[in-house]
Amino acid sequence: MSKLPALTGREIVEALESTGFTVIRTRASHNFPGHPDGRTTVVPVHAGETIGPGLLSKILRDCGLTRDEFVSLL
């Protein structure tokens, strides 16, 4: 299993968009990407801040992606 990189929220949203996710809605600084098959998650997009490994793991679980699959998208 590969180690998760330090990424900003915008970078995570861009990687998810390459797998078919689209931002369904935005509330304040939080984007809500959704997939046509029903999977959804919340990604905070705060300028200049990286997402911690715990939250990134939760986002990947919500999206049904493994760490290796996600790292290959970057």
Phi and psi in radians as a Rosetta constraint file:
Dihedral C 1 N 2 CA 2 C 2 CIRCULARHARMONIC -1.491 0.35
Dihedral N 2 CA 2 C 2 N 3 CIRCULARHARMONIC 2.717 0.35
Dihedral C 2 N 3 CA 3 C 3 CIRCULARHARMONIC -1.352 0.35
Dihedral N 3 CA 3 C 3 N 4 CIRCULARHARMONIC 2.467 0.35
Dihedral C 3 N 4 CA 4 C 4 CIRCULARHARMONIC -1.334 0.35
Dihedral N 4 CA 4 C 4 N 5 CIRCULARHARMONIC 2.343 0.35
Dihedral C 4 N 5 CA 5 C 5 CIRCULARHARMONIC -1.370 0.35
Dihedral N 5 CA 5 C 5 N 6 CIRCULARHARMONIC 2.818 0.35
Dihedral C 5 N 6 CA 6 C 6 CIRCULARHARMONIC -1.459 0.35
Dihedral N 6 CA 6 C 6 N 7 CIRCULARHARMONIC 2.037 0.35
Dihedral C 6 N 7 CA 7 C 7 CIRCULARHARMONIC -2.242 0.35
Dihedral N 7 CA 7 C 7 N 8 CIRCULARHARMONIC 2.707 0.35
Dihedral C 7 N 8 CA 8 C 8 CIRCULARHARMONIC -1.484 0.35
Dihedral N 8 CA 8 C 8 N 9 CIRCULARHARMONIC 2.898 0.35
Dihedral C 8 N 9 CA 9 C 9 CIRCULARHARMONIC -1.060 0.35
Dihedral N 9 CA 9 C 9 N 10 CIRCULARHARMONIC -0.689 0.35
Dihedral C 9 N 10 CA 10 C 10 CIRCULARHARMONIC -1.090 0.35
Dihedral N 10 CA 10 C 10 N 11 CIRCULARHARMONIC -0.703 0.35
Dihedral C 10 N 11 CA 11 C 11 CIRCULARHARMONIC -1.138 0.35
Dihedral N 11 CA 11 C 11 N 12 CIRCULARHARMONIC -0.645 0.35
Dihedral C 11 N 12 CA 12 C 12 CIRCULARHARMONIC -1.166 0.35
Dihedral N 12 CA 12 C 12 N 13 CIRCULARHARMONIC -0.784 0.35
Dihedral C 12 N 13 CA 13 C 13 CIRCULARHARMONIC -1.068 0.35
Dihedral N 13 CA 13 C 13 N 14 CIRCULARHARMONIC -0.732 0.35
Dihedral C 13 N 14 CA 14 C 14 CIRCULARHARMONIC -1.090 0.35
Dihedral N 14 CA 14 C 14 N 15 CIRCULARHARMONIC -0.704 0.35
Dihedral C 14 N 15 CA 15 C 15 CIRCULARHARMONIC -1.157 0.35
Dihedral N 15 CA 15 C 15 N 16 CIRCULARHARMONIC -0.708 0.35
Dihedral C 15 N 16 CA 16 C 16 CIRCULARHARMONIC -1.166 0.35
Dihedral N 16 CA 16 C 16 N 17 CIRCULARHARMONIC -0.614 0.35
Dihedral C 16 N 17 CA 17 C 17 CIRCULARHARMONIC -1.113 0.35
Dihedral N 17 CA 17 C 17 N 18 CIRCULARHARMONIC -0.489 0.35
Dihedral C 17 N 18 CA 18 C 18 CIRCULARHARMONIC -1.272 0.35
Dihedral N 18 CA 18 C 18 N 19 CIRCULARHARMONIC -0.208 0.35
Dihedral C 18 N 19 CA 19 C 19 CIRCULARHARMONIC -1.823 0.35
Dihedral N 19 CA 19 C 19 N 20 CIRCULARHARMONIC 0.139 0.35
Dihedral C 19 N 20 CA 20 C 20 CIRCULARHARMONIC 1.859 0.35
Dihedral N 20 CA 20 C 20 N 21 CIRCULARHARMONIC -0.049 0.35
Dihedral C 20 N 21 CA 21 C 21 CIRCULARHARMONIC -1.343 0.35
Dihedral N 21 CA 21 C 21 N 22 CIRCULARHARMONIC 2.551 0.35
Dihedral C 21 N 22 CA 22 C 22 CIRCULARHARMONIC -2.288 0.35
Dihedral N 22 CA 22 C 22 N 23 CIRCULARHARMONIC 2.631 0.35
Dihedral C 22 N 23 CA 23 C 23 CIRCULARHARMONIC -1.306 0.35
Dihedral N 23 CA 23 C 23 N 24 CIRCULARHARMONIC 1.947 0.35
Dihedral C 23 N 24 CA 24 C 24 CIRCULARHARMONIC -1.295 0.35
Dihedral N 24 CA 24 C 24 N 25 CIRCULARHARMONIC -0.776 0.35
Dihedral C 24 N 25 CA 25 C 25 CIRCULARHARMONIC -2.724 0.35
Dihedral N 25 CA 25 C 25 N 26 CIRCULARHARMONIC 2.929 0.35
Dihedral C 25 N 26 CA 26 C 26 CIRCULARHARMONIC -2.316 0.35
Dihedral N 26 CA 26 C 26 N 27 CIRCULARHARMONIC 2.374 0.35
Dihedral C 26 N 27 CA 27 C 27 CIRCULARHARMONIC -2.293 0.35
Dihedral N 27 CA 27 C 27 N 28 CIRCULARHARMONIC 1.977 0.35
Dihedral C 27 N 28 CA 28 C 28 CIRCULARHARMONIC 0.992 0.35
Dihedral N 28 CA 28 C 28 N 29 CIRCULARHARMONIC -2.105 0.35
Dihedral C 28 N 29 CA 29 C 29 CIRCULARHARMONIC -1.803 0.35
Dihedral N 29 CA 29 C 29 N 30 CIRCULARHARMONIC 0.383 0.35
Dihedral C 29 N 30 CA 30 C 30 CIRCULARHARMONIC -2.007 0.35
Dihedral N 30 CA 30 C 30 N 31 CIRCULARHARMONIC 2.196 0.35
Dihedral C 30 N 31 CA 31 C 31 CIRCULARHARMONIC -1.689 0.35
Dihedral N 31 CA 31 C 31 N 32 CIRCULARHARMONIC 2.533 0.35
Dihedral C 31 N 32 CA 32 C 32 CIRCULARHARMONIC -2.054 0.35
Dihedral N 32 CA 32 C 32 N 33 CIRCULARHARMONIC 1.479 0.35
Dihedral C 32 N 33 CA 33 C 33 CIRCULARHARMONIC -1.284 0.35
Dihedral N 33 CA 33 C 33 N 34 CIRCULARHARMONIC 2.473 0.35
Dihedral C 33 N 34 CA 34 C 34 CIRCULARHARMONIC -2.346 0.35
Dihedral N 34 CA 34 C 34 N 35 CIRCULARHARMONIC 2.709 0.35
Dihedral C 34 N 35 CA 35 C 35 CIRCULARHARMONIC -1.966 0.35
Dihedral N 35 CA 35 C 35 N 36 CIRCULARHARMONIC 2.614 0.35
Dihedral C 35 N 36 CA 36 C 36 CIRCULARHARMONIC -0.995 0.35
Dihedral N 36 CA 36 C 36 N 37 CIRCULARHARMONIC -0.422 0.35
Dihedral C 36 N 37 CA 37 C 37 CIRCULARHARMONIC -1.472 0.35
Dihedral N 37 CA 37 C 37 N 38 CIRCULARHARMONIC 0.024 0.35
Dihedral C 37 N 38 CA 38 C 38 CIRCULARHARMONIC 1.898 0.35
Dihedral N 38 CA 38 C 38 N 39 CIRCULARHARMONIC -0.173 0.35
Dihedral C 38 N 39 CA 39 C 39 CIRCULARHARMONIC -1.255 0.35
Dihedral N 39 CA 39 C 39 N 40 CIRCULARHARMONIC 2.385 0.35
Dihedral C 39 N 40 CA 40 C 40 CIRCULARHARMONIC -2.436 0.35
Dihedral N 40 CA 40 C 40 N 41 CIRCULARHARMONIC 2.811 0.35
Dihedral C 40 N 41 CA 41 C 41 CIRCULARHARMONIC -2.737 0.35
Dihedral N 41 CA 41 C 41 N 42 CIRCULARHARMONIC 3.052 0.35
Dihedral C 41 N 42 CA 42 C 42 CIRCULARHARMONIC -2.149 0.35
Dihedral N 42 CA 42 C 42 N 43 CIRCULARHARMONIC 2.302 0.35
Dihedral C 42 N 43 CA 43 C 43 CIRCULARHARMONIC -2.191 0.35
Dihedral N 43 CA 43 C 43 N 44 CIRCULARHARMONIC 2.019 0.35
Dihedral C 43 N 44 CA 44 C 44 CIRCULARHARMONIC -1.291 0.35
Dihedral N 44 CA 44 C 44 N 45 CIRCULARHARMONIC 2.298 0.35
Dihedral C 44 N 45 CA 45 C 45 CIRCULARHARMONIC -2.053 0.35
Dihedral N 45 CA 45 C 45 N 46 CIRCULARHARMONIC 1.535 0.35
Dihedral C 45 N 46 CA 46 C 46 CIRCULARHARMONIC -1.868 0.35
Dihedral N 46 CA 46 C 46 N 47 CIRCULARHARMONIC 2.275 0.35
Dihedral C 46 N 47 CA 47 C 47 CIRCULARHARMONIC -1.003 0.35
Dihedral N 47 CA 47 C 47 N 48 CIRCULARHARMONIC 2.165 0.35
Dihedral C 47 N 48 CA 48 C 48 CIRCULARHARMONIC 1.348 0.35
Dihedral N 48 CA 48 C 48 N 49 CIRCULARHARMONIC -0.013 0.35
Dihedral C 48 N 49 CA 49 C 49 CIRCULARHARMONIC -1.792 0.35
Dihedral N 49 CA 49 C 49 N 50 CIRCULARHARMONIC 2.436 0.35
Dihedral C 49 N 50 CA 50 C 50 CIRCULARHARMONIC -1.613 0.35
Dihedral N 50 CA 50 C 50 N 51 CIRCULARHARMONIC 2.722 0.35
Dihedral C 50 N 51 CA 51 C 51 CIRCULARHARMONIC -1.529 0.35
Dihedral N 51 CA 51 C 51 N 52 CIRCULARHARMONIC 2.311 0.35
Dihedral C 51 N 52 CA 52 C 52 CIRCULARHARMONIC -1.220 0.35
Dihedral N 52 CA 52 C 52 N 53 CIRCULARHARMONIC 2.816 0.35
Dihedral C 52 N 53 CA 53 C 53 CIRCULARHARMONIC -1.118 0.35
Dihedral N 53 CA 53 C 53 N 54 CIRCULARHARMONIC -0.577 0.35
Dihedral C 53 N 54 CA 54 C 54 CIRCULARHARMONIC -1.161 0.35
Dihedral N 54 CA 54 C 54 N 55 CIRCULARHARMONIC -0.803 0.35
Dihedral C 54 N 55 CA 55 C 55 CIRCULARHARMONIC -1.180 0.35
Dihedral N 55 CA 55 C 55 N 56 CIRCULARHARMONIC -0.678 0.35
Dihedral C 55 N 56 CA 56 C 56 CIRCULARHARMONIC -1.105 0.35
Dihedral N 56 CA 56 C 56 N 57 CIRCULARHARMONIC -0.676 0.35
Dihedral C 56 N 57 CA 57 C 57 CIRCULARHARMONIC -1.096 0.35
Dihedral N 57 CA 57 C 57 N 58 CIRCULARHARMONIC -0.708 0.35
Dihedral C 57 N 58 CA 58 C 58 CIRCULARHARMONIC -1.131 0.35
Dihedral N 58 CA 58 C 58 N 59 CIRCULARHARMONIC -0.727 0.35
Dihedral C 58 N 59 CA 59 C 59 CIRCULARHARMONIC -1.081 0.35
Dihedral N 59 CA 59 C 59 N 60 CIRCULARHARMONIC -0.753 0.35
Dihedral C 59 N 60 CA 60 C 60 CIRCULARHARMONIC -1.149 0.35
Dihedral N 60 CA 60 C 60 N 61 CIRCULARHARMONIC -0.673 0.35
Dihedral C 60 N 61 CA 61 C 61 CIRCULARHARMONIC -1.084 0.35
Dihedral N 61 CA 61 C 61 N 62 CIRCULARHARMONIC -0.786 0.35
Dihedral C 61 N 62 CA 62 C 62 CIRCULARHARMONIC -1.041 0.35
Dihedral N 62 CA 62 C 62 N 63 CIRCULARHARMONIC -0.639 0.35
Dihedral C 62 N 63 CA 63 C 63 CIRCULARHARMONIC -1.499 0.35
Dihedral N 63 CA 63 C 63 N 64 CIRCULARHARMONIC -0.200 0.35
Dihedral C 63 N 64 CA 64 C 64 CIRCULARHARMONIC 1.313 0.35
Dihedral N 64 CA 64 C 64 N 65 CIRCULARHARMONIC 0.514 0.35
Dihedral C 64 N 65 CA 65 C 65 CIRCULARHARMONIC -1.919 0.35
Dihedral N 65 CA 65 C 65 N 66 CIRCULARHARMONIC 2.558 0.35
Dihedral C 65 N 66 CA 66 C 66 CIRCULARHARMONIC -1.546 0.35
Dihedral N 66 CA 66 C 66 N 67 CIRCULARHARMONIC 2.909 0.35
Dihedral C 66 N 67 CA 67 C 67 CIRCULARHARMONIC -1.044 0.35
Dihedral N 67 CA 67 C 67 N 68 CIRCULARHARMONIC -0.771 0.35
Dihedral C 67 N 68 CA 68 C 68 CIRCULARHARMONIC -1.135 0.35
Dihedral N 68 CA 68 C 68 N 69 CIRCULARHARMONIC -0.689 0.35
Dihedral C 68 N 69 CA 69 C 69 CIRCULARHARMONIC -1.103 0.35
Dihedral N 69 CA 69 C 69 N 70 CIRCULARHARMONIC -0.748 0.35
Dihedral C 69 N 70 CA 70 C 70 CIRCULARHARMONIC -1.155 0.35
Dihedral N 70 CA 70 C 70 N 71 CIRCULARHARMONIC -0.765 0.35
Dihedral C 70 N 71 CA 71 C 71 CIRCULARHARMONIC -1.109 0.35
Dihedral N 71 CA 71 C 71 N 72 CIRCULARHARMONIC -0.580 0.35
Dihedral C 71 N 72 CA 72 C 72 CIRCULARHARMONIC -1.220 0.35
Dihedral N 72 CA 72 C 72 N 73 CIRCULARHARMONIC -0.333 0.35
Dihedral C 72 N 73 CA 73 C 73 CIRCULARHARMONIC -1.354 0.35
Dihedral N 73 CA 73 C 73 N 74 CIRCULARHARMONIC -0.355 0.35
